[in-house]
Amino acid sequence: MEKLIITAAICGAEVTKKHNPAVPYTVEEMVREAKSAFEAGAAVIHVHVREDDGTPTQDRERFRVVLDAIKEACPGVILIPSTGGAVGMTAEERLQPTELFPEMATLDCGTCNFGDDVFTNDMPTMRAFGKRMMENHIKPEYECFEIGHLDTVVNMANKGEVPGAPMQFNFVLGVSGCTPATVGNLDYLVKQIPAGSTWTVTGVGRGAWPMVAAGIVMGGNVRVGFEDNIYLEKGHKAASNGELVEKVVRLAKELGREIATPDEARKILSLA
């Protein structure tokens, strides 16, 4: 098996300090959490940004400041800014970080329920995001929350509407209202991806650690972080994103997977 790429999603758009006081809002807090994850073994940091009061934002300049600060603190790290933003944002709001020409960014692959909310990613939106990423030479990480999302985006890639091979998928399982975080569902998804693709699994909430274990033994890559789960184990909140990454590293060691450095991750993801 190839080495394991660990992604840390350090804050997301929904989780707050009320859930866990260590959730970062300010630039300094974002750097602290990114550095803790990077030093623990994360090769990739998935970035949402907040205002200092915790309000989610897709403001380009806020992204610029945060990304630059993380790059300085974590030399060589791969940064994947979010174009998902928060539910209710317009497409143009969400696309702002692509104006900074990151090497990667997320591209959400379809509309779905997010608890009581609806996360809208209709076909025109997806085509617009794909066009922007092709124009700006950004490799998407395709975020699939439902089984149909995978088929949709592969068909779009075949039509040249979004960047094609080699594709990188992130299977986000366990969101309330979306595909459950089960090994069977993950196995089905992995078997459908085009040859030469890479994949990551994200388990949300109680699905986090079972999906980490499955991703490690199935030869994929894994994502952890406060965006998805704030607990090291039931009833025990993590003190940092770094603690979550440290647990992945321990599990990987027990299961026989080596951890990829950022340079190794770039080669695996066809960035280098």
C-alpha positions as a printed Julia matrix, in Angstrom:
272×3 Matrix{Float64}:
   0.0    0.0     0.0
   1.02   3.59   -0.55
   1.74   5.75    2.44
  -1.25   7.22    4.28
  -2.15  10.86    3.63
  -3.75  12.45    6.68
  -5.91  15.54    6.2
  -6.88  17.75    9.13
 -10.11  19.76    8.74
  -9.38  22.16   11.55
 -12.6   24.16   12.01
 -15.35  23.82    9.39
 -18.26  26.26    9.3
 -20.7   24.83   11.85
 -18.81  23.64   14.93
 -18.25  26.32   17.59
 -16.4   26.95   20.82
 -19.6   25.94   22.62
 -19.0   22.44   21.25
 -15.28  22.51   22.04
 -13.36  25.56   23.34
 -10.35  24.64   21.17
 -12.25  25.27   17.89
 -10.29  28.03   16.13
 -11.78  31.34   14.93
  -8.96  33.91   14.84
  -5.94  33.82   12.55
  -3.7   33.0    15.5
  -5.99  30.15   16.58
  -6.14  28.79   13.03
  -2.34  28.73   12.87
  -2.15  27.05   16.28
  -4.51  24.27   15.21
  -2.95  23.81   11.79
   0.51  23.6    13.31
  -0.62  21.06   15.92
  -2.05  18.84   13.17
   0.94  19.31   10.85
   3.47  18.47   13.55
   1.44  15.38   14.5
   1.6   14.04   10.93
  -1.02  15.74    8.75
   0.24  16.43    5.23
  -2.93  18.31    4.26
  -4.89  21.04    6.03
  -8.47  21.62    4.88
  -9.31  25.26    5.52
 -12.54  27.08    6.27
 -12.18  30.58    7.69
 -14.12  32.52   10.3
 -14.37  36.06   11.49
 -12.9   36.61   14.95
 -16.37  36.09   16.49
 -16.71  32.71   14.79
 -18.98  33.78   11.91
 -18.21  31.69    8.8
 -16.92  33.7     5.84
 -15.55  33.05    2.37
 -13.89  36.45    2.16
 -10.9   36.26   -0.15
  -8.69  38.48    1.98
  -9.46  36.54    5.14
  -8.45  33.39    3.27
  -5.28  35.06    2.03
  -4.18  36.03    5.52
  -4.98  32.62    7.02
  -3.41  30.59    4.21
  -0.24  32.67    4.21
   0.07  32.37    7.99
  -0.39  28.59    7.9
   2.16  28.23    5.09
   4.71  30.11    7.17
   4.07  27.99   10.27
   3.84  24.67    8.39
   6.46  24.64    5.61
   5.45  22.52    2.63
   1.97  21.63    3.88
  -0.76  21.1     1.27
  -3.66  23.5     1.78
  -7.15  22.74    0.52
  -9.43  25.76    1.0
 -13.16  25.12    1.05
 -15.47  26.3    -1.71
 -18.39  24.85    0.26
 -18.43  27.7     2.74
 -21.61  27.6     4.8
 -25.2   26.73    3.88
 -26.93  29.71    2.26
 -23.88  31.36    0.7
 -23.98  32.26   -2.99
 -21.79  30.54   -5.55
 -19.71  33.68   -6.08
 -19.16  34.03   -2.33
 -18.04  30.44   -2.13
 -15.63  30.73   -5.08
 -13.55  33.56   -3.58
 -10.62  31.38   -2.38
 -10.11  30.13   -5.96
  -8.98  33.68   -6.79
  -5.86  32.96   -4.71
  -4.83  30.11   -7.06
  -4.35  27.35   -4.45
  -2.95  24.05   -5.73
  -6.14  22.3    -4.55
  -9.66  23.25   -3.44
 -12.84  21.36   -2.63
 -15.64  20.92   -5.16
 -18.95  19.68   -3.75
 -20.62  17.12   -5.99
 -24.34  17.6    -5.48
 -27.21  18.94   -3.41
 -28.0   17.16   -0.16
 -29.63  17.5     3.23
 -27.49  18.83    6.06
 -29.63  18.06    9.08
 -32.54  20.49    8.78
 -30.81  22.54    6.06
 -30.29  21.94    2.34
 -26.78  22.32    0.93
 -27.37  23.41   -2.66
 -24.97  22.33   -5.4
 -27.04  22.17   -8.57
 -25.58  21.31  -11.96
 -25.04  24.92  -13.11
 -23.19  25.64   -9.86
 -20.99  22.6   -10.27
 -20.22  23.5   -13.9
 -19.26  27.03  -12.82
 -16.97  25.68  -10.11
 -15.41  23.19  -12.5
 -14.81  25.91  -15.11
 -13.15  28.16  -12.54
 -10.84  25.4   -11.34
  -9.83  24.49  -14.87
  -9.13  28.15  -15.66
  -7.09  28.64  -12.48
  -5.28  25.28  -12.72
  -6.64  24.07   -9.37
  -6.96  20.35   -8.67
 -10.33  19.66   -7.07
 -10.93  17.37   -4.17
 -14.38  16.05   -5.07
 -16.58  16.0    -1.98
 -19.16  13.2    -2.21
 -21.82  13.08    0.52
 -24.17  10.76   -1.36
 -23.61   7.74   -3.58
 -25.12   9.56   -6.58
 -22.62  12.41   -6.2
 -19.81  10.15   -7.39
 -21.6    9.09  -10.57
 -22.57  12.71  -11.28
 -19.07  14.15  -11.06
 -17.44  11.29  -13.0
 -19.92  11.9   -15.82
 -19.12  15.62  -15.69
 -15.4   14.87  -15.9
 -16.0   12.65  -18.93
 -17.77  15.59  -20.61
 -14.95  18.02  -19.75
 -17.15  20.06  -17.39
 -14.83  19.58  -14.4
 -11.14  18.6   -14.2
 -10.59  14.93  -15.02
  -8.02  12.22  -14.39
  -6.35  11.7   -12.07
  -9.24  12.56   -9.73
  -9.15  12.88   -5.93
 -12.35  12.04   -4.03
 -13.32  12.68   -0.44
 -16.18  10.46    0.72
 -17.9   12.34    3.54
 -20.03   9.78    5.35
 -22.28  10.15    8.37
 -23.71  13.64    7.83
 -27.27  13.68    9.17
 -29.52  13.25    6.13
 -26.77  11.85    3.88
 -25.08   8.48    3.3
 -24.36   6.65    6.58
 -20.8    5.97    7.66
 -20.59   2.22    7.11
 -17.81   0.06    5.74
 -20.25  -1.34    3.15
 -21.06   2.11    1.8
 -17.39   3.07    1.68
 -16.48  -0.17   -0.06
 -19.15   0.43   -2.72
 -17.94   3.98   -3.39
 -14.28   3.0    -3.64
 -15.12   0.29   -6.17
 -16.78   2.87   -8.47
 -13.94   5.38   -8.82
 -12.07   5.64  -12.13
  -8.76   3.82  -12.47
  -5.84   5.92  -11.28
  -7.94   7.98   -8.86
  -7.1    8.58   -5.21
  -9.53   8.78   -2.33
  -9.96   9.96    1.23
 -12.68   9.06    3.71
 -14.19  11.42    6.26
 -16.39  10.0     8.99
 -18.62  12.53   10.73
 -19.4   12.35   14.44
 -19.57   8.8    15.75
 -18.53   7.56   12.3
 -15.12   9.23   12.52
 -12.98   6.48   14.0
 -14.61   3.5    12.25
 -14.02   5.27    8.93
 -10.41   6.07    9.87
  -9.79   2.39   10.56
 -11.52   1.35    7.32
  -9.63   3.91    5.25
  -6.3    2.74    6.65
  -6.85  -0.98    5.99
  -8.48  -0.4     2.57
  -5.46   1.51    1.31
  -7.08   4.95    1.09
  -6.44   8.18    2.93
  -8.24   9.7     5.91
  -9.5   13.02    7.21
 -10.05  14.0    10.81
 -10.48  17.33   12.56
 -12.87  19.52   14.5
 -14.98  20.14   11.4
 -16.08  16.51   11.51
 -15.64  15.27   15.07
 -14.47  16.81   18.36
 -13.99  13.6    20.35
 -10.95  11.35   20.83
 -13.36   8.76   22.2
 -16.85   8.8    23.67
 -17.05  11.48   26.36
 -13.46  12.66   25.85
 -13.08  15.85   23.82
  -9.84  16.4    21.96
  -7.72  19.29   23.21
  -6.5   20.06   19.68
  -6.66  18.91   16.09
  -3.18  17.55   16.71
  -4.54  15.05   19.23
  -6.93  13.72   16.6
  -4.09  13.33   14.1
  -1.91  11.64   16.72
  -4.61   9.0    17.18
  -4.67   8.35   13.42
  -0.89   7.92   13.44
  -1.13   5.41   16.31
  -3.84   3.43   14.51
  -1.88   3.48   11.25
   1.23   2.18   13.0
  -0.75  -0.68   14.54
  -2.29  -1.51   11.15
   0.94  -1.32    9.17
   0.6    1.94    7.21
   3.39   4.51    7.03
   2.48   8.21    7.08
   3.06  10.36    3.98
   4.99  13.6     4.23
   3.67  16.61    2.28
   6.17  15.94   -0.52
   5.14  12.28   -0.69
   1.47  13.3    -0.61
   2.0   15.63   -3.58
   3.35  12.74   -5.62
   0.47  10.43   -4.61
  -2.06  13.17   -5.48
  -0.3   13.97   -8.78
   0.5   17.51   -7.68
   4.24  17.08   -8.2
